[in-house]
Amino acid sequence: MRQENEQLRNYARQQNVRIWQIADALRIHEMTIYRRWRKQLSKEEDQNYRCIIDSIAEANRENEKAENKKVRVKIVQVEEKV
């Protein structure tokens, strides 16, 4: 059985972004993401989530680099567009 929004889930997984990180960036509960992703998203919603995932992935990479220098980079906070 194919899961709804499977490509989006795989994209987040490939970018090493967890669902809780997406929810945290949107300032919503993790279960809200799961509930929204039960049904197929519109192309616009899908693109918005991909932008959020990219932002979080970039912040994670910066934090990883900064960790070696003992400096912490700000975590991404985005306004909810979906």
Secondary structure, 3 states (H helix, E strand, C coil): CCCCCHHHHHHHHHCCCCHHHHHHHHCCCHHHHHHHCCCCCCHHHHHHHHHHHHHHHHHHHHHHHHHHHCCCCCCCCCCCCC
